[in-house]
Amino acid sequence: MPTCLISAFHPHPGRRTLAVLGLTFTVLLAACSSGPEKPKPAELAPVAALMGTSVAWSAQVGAGHASLVPQVAAGRVFVASEAGTVAALNASNGKDVWRLDLKARIAAGVGSDGETAAVVTRENELIAIADGRELWRVRLPARAFTAPLVAGKRVFVLTADRTVIAFDGSNGARLWSQTRPAEPLVLSQSGVLLAVGDMLVAGLAGRLVGLNPQNGVVRWDAPVATSRGTNEVERLVDIVGPASRIGSSVCVRAYGAAVGCVDTTRGTTIWTRPARGTAGLHGDDRLVFGAETDGKFLAWQRGTGEPAWTLDRLKYRDLSAPLALGRVVAVGDGAGLVHLISREDGSEMTRLSTDGSPILSAPVLAGDALVVQTRNGGVYAWRPQ
């Protein structure tokens, strides 16, 4: 993911904001226009078809972007479009359980516990929805690019200024907030915010932080990457989503810097390893999977961080974050293809097609179905045969 997805942050509009944004725009133009032309990917070999799959269903929600991530809960797949549509789809057949047009552009979502769904708009409003109707909306103090977390009758939000805020799920009342010092630049990319047991875990800068969900008190703070570099762009090491959680082990990527795993019971870093990727991770109890910026796909030993295997044939294909399921790992690409590869050695098992537009977020598992959402708004589900 290029650094042109980086944006400036300032919580209060005004002259200073414009000045910061103007400076950032100059930086971004340089970052996006300089450098060699992107290499072209190698031609794909014919589909191996070593694994049988069939299309279970498909649906359309409207064009989206990388911060609109499908969420599975209570037998439903929650999806959203940039234009403002939020839908709950029946995970078994893809039919609408409900669909709502918020008439507001959506910046991040969808978070849901199966009952309440939540999204953040580009106007910095957090909106809660239940049964296809709006429950409440509140204004946030800053932009957000990470889907809200709905858990324990509360809605948690991670904003771009590295603040975690808790709201009452029934009425939107603000309960508490926890802030870390903000950097001049932040990533307009999904971060990490998840529940682990009775704890809230958030990615703040290059660290994973464990919080008490009742009051926001920090329980522990574990480093994954240290900010280094000669300018603000090079020093960005924000934790990017999704994360891989198995029990108390949470493994994450720090943008362009490192991958690592944290023991959330003790609040300690188990291991970190340099890595140049910009999309999140997934894994199982043995391995953690992720793609580097150039599309090289890697597997690391979950317990030690040692490399297990490397796959080069998908380089320069703009890979999404992966999903480990069964004996395969699923990863989407910029051409709308879903590659199913063996967990054991990275060999190709089969390849699935969508509408041809990029798959920007990680695939998700809905029951026994693999589900992806494309940039053009297609939602596709496959089941093994």
C-alpha positions as CSV (number, residue, x, y, z in Angstrom):
1,M,0.0,0.0,0.0
2,P,1.6,3.3,-1.0
3,T,2.3,6.1,1.4
4,C,-0.2,8.3,-0.5
5,L,-2.8,6.8,1.8
6,I,-1.3,8.8,4.7
7,S,-3.2,11.8,5.9
8,A,-2.7,14.7,8.3
9,F,-4.5,14.8,11.5
10,H,-5.8,17.8,13.4
11,P,-9.0,17.6,15.5
12,H,-10.3,21.1,15.0
13,P,-10.9,22.6,11.6
14,G,-9.4,26.0,10.8
15,R,-6.3,27.6,9.4
16,R,-3.8,25.4,11.2
17,T,-5.6,22.3,9.8
18,L,-5.3,23.7,6.2
19,A,-1.7,24.5,6.7
20,V,-0.9,21.0,7.9
21,L,-3.0,19.5,5.1
22,G,-1.2,21.6,2.6
23,L,2.2,20.5,3.8
24,T,1.0,16.9,3.8
25,F,-0.4,17.2,0.3
26,T,3.0,18.3,-0.9
27,V,4.6,15.3,0.8
28,L,2.1,12.9,-0.6
29,L,2.4,14.2,-4.1
30,A,6.2,13.5,-3.9
31,A,5.6,10.1,-2.4
32,C,3.0,9.1,-5.0
33,S,4.7,10.5,-8.0
34,S,8.3,9.6,-7.4
35,G,10.0,6.2,-7.7
36,P,10.3,3.6,-10.5
37,E,7.3,2.3,-12.4
38,K,5.7,-0.6,-10.6
39,P,6.8,-4.0,-12.0
40,K,4.2,-6.1,-13.8
41,P,3.2,-9.4,-12.2
42,A,4.1,-12.6,-13.9
43,E,1.4,-14.5,-15.8
44,L,-0.5,-16.8,-13.6
45,A,-0.3,-20.5,-14.3
46,P,-3.5,-22.4,-15.2
47,V,-5.7,-23.0,-12.2
48,A,-4.6,-26.0,-10.2
49,A,-8.1,-26.9,-9.0
50,L,-6.8,-29.3,-6.3
51,M,-9.7,-28.2,-4.1
52,G,-13.3,-28.2,-5.1
53,T,-15.4,-25.1,-4.4
54,S,-18.8,-23.8,-5.5
55,V,-20.4,-20.3,-5.4
56,A,-22.8,-20.3,-2.5
57,W,-24.3,-16.8,-3.2
58,S,-23.5,-13.3,-4.3
59,A,-24.9,-9.9,-3.4
60,Q,-24.3,-6.2,-4.2
61,V,-23.8,-3.5,-1.6
62,G,-22.2,-0.6,-3.6
63,A,-18.7,0.6,-4.2
64,G,-16.4,0.6,-1.2
65,H,-12.8,1.1,0.0
66,A,-10.2,-0.7,2.2
67,S,-11.7,0.5,5.5
68,L,-15.0,-1.1,4.8
69,V,-14.5,-4.6,6.1
70,P,-17.2,-7.4,6.2
71,Q,-18.1,-8.5,9.7
72,V,-19.6,-11.8,10.5
73,A,-21.8,-12.2,13.7
74,A,-24.8,-14.3,14.7
75,G,-25.2,-15.9,11.3
76,R,-25.1,-12.6,9.4
77,V,-22.6,-10.8,7.2
78,F,-22.5,-7.1,7.8
79,V,-21.3,-5.0,4.9
80,A,-21.3,-1.3,3.9
81,S,-20.7,0.9,0.9
82,E,-18.8,4.2,0.7
83,A,-22.0,6.0,-0.4
84,G,-23.8,5.1,2.9
85,T,-25.5,1.7,2.5
86,V,-25.3,-0.7,5.4
87,A,-26.7,-4.2,5.1
88,A,-27.0,-7.4,7.1
89,L,-27.0,-10.4,4.9
90,N,-28.1,-13.9,5.8
91,A,-24.8,-15.8,5.9
92,S,-26.4,-19.0,4.5
93,N,-27.9,-17.5,1.3
94,G,-26.8,-13.8,1.0
95,K,-30.3,-12.4,1.1
96,D,-31.0,-9.1,2.9
97,V,-32.0,-9.4,6.6
98,W,-32.1,-5.6,6.5
99,R,-30.6,-2.8,4.5
100,L,-30.4,0.9,5.4
101,D,-29.2,4.0,3.5
102,L,-27.6,6.4,6.0
103,K,-27.3,9.1,3.3
104,A,-23.8,9.8,4.5
105,R,-20.5,8.7,3.2
106,I,-19.0,5.9,5.3
107,A,-15.3,6.1,6.3
108,A,-15.0,2.9,8.4
109,G,-17.1,-0.1,9.3
110,V,-18.8,-2.4,9.9
111,G,-18.6,-3.4,13.6
112,S,-21.3,-5.6,15.0
113,D,-22.0,-8.1,17.8
114,G,-24.9,-9.6,15.8
115,E,-27.5,-7.2,17.2
116,T,-26.0,-3.7,17.0
117,A,-24.0,-2.6,14.0
118,A,-21.8,0.5,13.9
119,V,-20.0,2.6,11.3
120,V,-18.2,5.9,11.2
121,T,-18.9,8.5,8.5
122,R,-16.6,10.9,6.7
123,E,-18.2,13.7,8.8
124,N,-16.7,12.0,11.9
125,E,-20.1,10.7,13.1
126,L,-20.4,7.3,14.9
127,I,-23.7,5.7,13.9
128,A,-25.3,2.7,15.7
129,I,-27.9,0.6,13.9
130,A,-30.2,-2.2,15.0
131,D,-32.7,-4.2,12.9
132,G,-32.2,-1.8,10.0
133,R,-32.9,1.4,11.8
134,E,-30.6,4.0,13.2
135,L,-30.4,4.0,17.0
136,W,-28.2,7.0,17.6
137,R,-25.3,9.0,16.2
138,V,-22.6,11.0,18.0
139,R,-19.8,13.2,16.7
140,L,-16.3,12.0,17.2
141,P,-13.4,14.4,18.0
142,A,-11.3,13.1,15.1
143,R,-11.4,11.0,12.0
144,A,-11.6,7.2,12.2
145,F,-10.4,4.5,9.7
146,T,-10.9,1.4,11.8
147,A,-14.3,-0.3,12.1
148,P,-15.9,0.2,15.5
149,L,-15.9,-2.7,18.0
150,V,-19.3,-3.6,19.4
151,A,-19.0,-5.8,22.5
152,G,-20.4,-6.0,26.0
153,K,-23.3,-3.5,25.2
154,R,-20.7,-0.9,24.3
155,V,-19.2,0.5,21.1
156,F,-15.5,1.2,21.1
157,V,-13.8,3.5,18.5
158,L,-10.1,3.9,17.6
159,T,-9.7,7.4,16.1
160,A,-6.8,8.6,13.9
161,D,-5.2,10.6,16.7
162,R,-4.6,7.4,18.6
163,T,-7.5,7.8,21.0
164,V,-9.7,4.9,22.1
165,I,-13.3,6.0,23.1
166,A,-16.0,3.9,24.7
167,F,-19.7,4.6,24.2
168,D,-22.9,3.2,25.8
169,G,-24.4,0.9,23.1
170,S,-27.9,1.8,24.0
171,N,-27.8,5.6,23.7
172,G,-24.3,6.7,22.6
173,A,-23.3,8.3,25.9
174,R,-19.6,8.7,26.1
175,L,-18.1,6.6,28.9
176,W,-14.4,7.1,28.8
177,S,-11.4,7.8,26.5
178,Q,-7.7,6.9,26.5
179,T,-5.3,9.0,24.4
180,R,-1.7,8.6,23.2
181,P,0.4,11.4,21.8
182,A,-0.5,12.0,18.2
183,E,2.0,12.1,15.4
184,P,1.8,14.8,12.7
185,L,0.9,12.1,10.1
186,V,-1.4,9.1,10.5
187,L,-2.4,6.3,8.2
188,S,-5.8,6.4,6.6
189,Q,-5.9,2.6,7.0
190,S,-7.7,0.2,9.3
191,G,-5.9,-0.4,12.6
192,V,-6.4,-3.0,15.3
193,L,-9.2,-2.9,18.0
194,L,-10.4,-6.2,19.4
195,A,-11.7,-7.9,22.5
196,V,-9.5,-10.6,24.2
197,G,-11.2,-12.2,27.1
198,D,-12.2,-9.4,29.5
199,M,-9.7,-7.0,27.9
200,L,-9.7,-4.5,25.1
201,V,-6.6,-4.6,22.9
202,A,-5.7,-1.7,20.6
203,G,-2.9,-0.8,18.3
204,L,-1.5,2.6,19.2
205,A,1.5,3.7,17.1
206,G,3.9,0.7,17.0
207,R,2.5,-0.9,20.2
208,L,-0.3,-3.2,21.3
209,V,-2.0,-1.9,24.4
210,G,-4.3,-3.8,26.8
211,L,-7.1,-1.7,28.3
212,N,-9.8,-2.2,30.9
213,P,-13.0,-1.9,28.9
214,Q,-14.9,-0.6,31.9
215,N,-12.8,2.5,32.4
216,G,-10.0,2.6,29.8
217,V,-7.2,2.1,32.3
218,V,-4.0,0.7,30.6
219,R,-3.2,-2.8,31.9
220,W,-0.1,-3.3,29.7
221,D,1.8,-1.9,26.8
222,A,3.9,-4.1,24.4
223,P,6.1,-2.8,21.7
224,V,6.0,-4.3,18.2
225,A,8.1,-1.7,16.3
226,T,10.1,1.4,17.1
227,S,9.7,4.6,15.2
228,R,12.9,5.3,13.1
229,G,13.7,7.3,10.0
230,T,14.7,10.8,8.9
231,N,11.2,12.1,8.2
232,E,7.6,11.8,9.4
233,V,6.6,9.3,6.7
234,E,9.5,7.0,7.5
235,R,8.8,7.1,11.2
236,L,5.2,5.8,10.8
237,V,4.9,2.4,12.4
238,D,1.2,2.3,13.1
239,I,-0.3,-1.2,13.8
240,V,-2.5,-2.2,10.8
241,G,-5.4,-4.6,10.8
242,P,-6.5,-7.3,10.8
243,A,-4.7,-9.1,13.6
244,S,-4.3,-12.8,14.1
245,R,-5.6,-14.0,17.5
246,I,-5.4,-17.5,18.8
247,G,-6.2,-17.7,22.5
248,S,-4.0,-15.1,24.3
249,S,-1.6,-14.8,21.4
250,V,-2.2,-11.7,19.2
251,C,0.0,-11.3,16.1
252,V,0.1,-8.0,14.2
253,R,1.9,-6.0,11.6
254,A,3.5,-2.6,12.2
255,Y,3.1,-0.6,8.9
256,G,6.2,-1.1,6.7
257,A,8.4,-2.1,9.7
258,A,7.8,-5.4,11.5
259,V,5.5,-8.3,12.4
260,G,5.3,-9.6,15.9
261,C,3.2,-11.6,18.4
262,V,2.2,-10.5,21.9
263,D,1.1,-12.6,24.9
264,T,-2.0,-10.7,26.1
265,T,-2.2,-12.6,29.4
266,R,1.2,-11.2,30.5
267,G,1.3,-8.2,28.3
268,T,4.7,-9.0,26.8
269,T,6.1,-9.2,23.3
270,I,6.9,-12.8,22.3
271,W,8.8,-11.9,19.2
272,T,9.2,-9.3,16.5
273,R,10.8,-9.6,13.0
274,P,11.5,-6.9,10.4
275,A,8.9,-7.0,7.5
276,R,8.0,-4.5,4.8
277,G,4.3,-5.2,4.4
278,T,1.4,-2.8,4.8
279,A,-1.6,-5.1,5.2
280,G,-2.6,-7.1,8.2
281,L,-2.1,-10.8,9.2
282,H,-4.0,-14.0,9.9
283,G,-2.9,-17.4,11.1
284,D,-3.5,-20.6,13.0
285,D,-2.0,-22.1,16.1
286,R,1.2,-22.9,14.2
287,L,1.7,-20.2,11.6
288,V,1.1,-16.6,10.9
289,F,0.6,-15.4,7.3
290,G,1.0,-12.1,5.5
291,A,2.1,-10.3,2.3
292,E,5.0,-7.9,1.8
293,T,4.6,-4.7,-0.1
294,D,5.9,-6.3,-3.3
295,G,3.4,-9.2,-3.0
296,K,5.9,-11.8,-1.6
297,F,3.7,-14.0,0.6
298,L,5.3,-15.4,3.8
299,A,4.5,-17.7,6.7
300,W,6.2,-17.4,10.1
301,Q,6.3,-19.8,13.0
302,R,3.8,-18.4,15.5
303,G,5.8,-19.4,18.5
304,T,9.2,-18.0,17.4
305,G,8.8,-15.8,14.3
306,E,11.1,-18.0,12.3
307,P,10.2,-18.1,8.6
308,A,8.3,-21.3,7.5
309,W,8.0,-20.7,3.8
310,T,7.9,-18.0,1.1
311,L,5.8,-17.6,-2.0
312,D,7.0,-15.4,-4.9
313,R,4.5,-16.2,-7.7
314,L,1.9,-13.6,-6.5
315,K,4.4,-10.7,-6.4
316,Y,3.1,-7.3,-7.6
317,R,-0.6,-8.4,-7.5
318,D,-1.7,-6.0,-4.7
319,L,-2.5,-8.7,-2.2
320,S,-5.1,-8.2,0.6
321,A,-4.6,-9.4,4.1
322,P,-5.2,-13.1,4.3
323,L,-7.6,-15.5,6.0
324,A,-6.5,-19.0,7.2
325,L,-9.2,-21.6,7.1
326,G,-9.1,-25.3,7.1
327,R,-6.0,-26.5,5.2
328,V,-5.7,-23.4,3.1
329,V,-4.9,-19.6,3.2
330,A,-7.2,-17.3,1.2
331,V,-5.8,-14.0,-0.1
332,G,-7.4,-11.6,-2.6
333,D,-5.7,-9.5,-5.2
334,G,-6.0,-6.3,-7.2
335,A,-7.7,-8.1,-10.1
336,G,-10.5,-9.5,-8.0
337,L,-9.1,-13.0,-7.8
338,V,-9.0,-15.1,-4.6
339,H,-6.0,-17.4,-4.3
340,L,-6.4,-20.4,-2.1
341,I,-2.9,-21.7,-1.2
342,S,-1.7,-24.6,1.0
343,R,-0.9,-23.7,4.6
344,E,1.9,-26.2,4.6
345,D,4.1,-24.9,1.7
346,G,2.3,-22.2,-0.2
347,S,1.4,-24.3,-3.2
348,E,-1.7,-23.3,-5.1
349,M,-4.9,-25.3,-4.4
350,T,-7.4,-23.3,-6.5
351,R,-8.3,-19.8,-7.7
352,L,-11.7,-18.0,-7.5
353,S,-13.0,-15.1,-9.6
354,T,-15.2,-12.2,-8.7
355,D,-16.2,-9.1,-10.6
356,G,-12.6,-8.2,-11.5
357,S,-12.3,-5.2,-9.2
358,P,-9.7,-5.2,-6.4
359,I,-10.3,-7.1,-3.1
360,L,-9.1,-4.5,-0.6
361,S,-9.8,-6.2,2.7
362,A,-9.2,-9.6,4.1
363,P,-11.6,-12.5,3.3
364,V,-13.9,-13.5,6.2
365,L,-15.4,-16.8,7.2
366,A,-19.2,-17.1,7.6
367,G,-20.1,-20.5,8.9
368,D,-18.5,-22.8,6.3
369,A,-18.4,-20.1,3.6
370,L,-15.5,-18.0,2.4
371,V,-16.7,-14.4,1.8
372,V,-15.0,-11.4,0.1
373,Q,-16.1,-7.9,-0.8
374,T,-14.7,-6.2,-3.8
375,R,-14.1,-2.5,-4.4
376,N,-17.1,-2.4,-6.9
377,G,-19.4,-3.6,-4.1
378,G,-19.7,-7.3,-5.0
379,V,-20.0,-9.7,-2.1
380,Y,-19.2,-13.3,-3.0
381,A,-19.4,-16.5,-0.9
382,W,-18.0,-19.9,-1.7
383,R,-18.3,-23.3,0.0
384,P,-16.1,-26.3,-0.2
385,Q,-17.4,-29.2,-2.2
